[in-house]
């Protein structure tokens, strides 16, 4: 999301970021959604490994749906504002997962 928001700035500074090569953004958006799904799956693993209870799975699933919503919104409506919303959602997502780990640990 940050690379999409500041594509031109990264280019001027000489940083080679994926959105600079993917002008239409299709691959970048697909990659964002794929990595979001992978992240959600990985954060569900502690609940599935029986270290955490069902409440953990419920809370992290809700947080995952929240993050996935903004990932899909960015893919549908590629804009700087949508990228900013995803960036903020990702900043909220991680603390939610960490709080769920602290609260629901057995």
Secondary structure, DSSP 8 states (H G I E B T S, - for coil): -HHHHTHHHHHHHT---HHHH-SS-HHHHHHHHHHHHHHHHHHHHHHHTTSB-HHHHHHHHHHHHHHHHHHHHHHHS--HHHHHHHHHHHHHHHHHHHHHHHHSB-
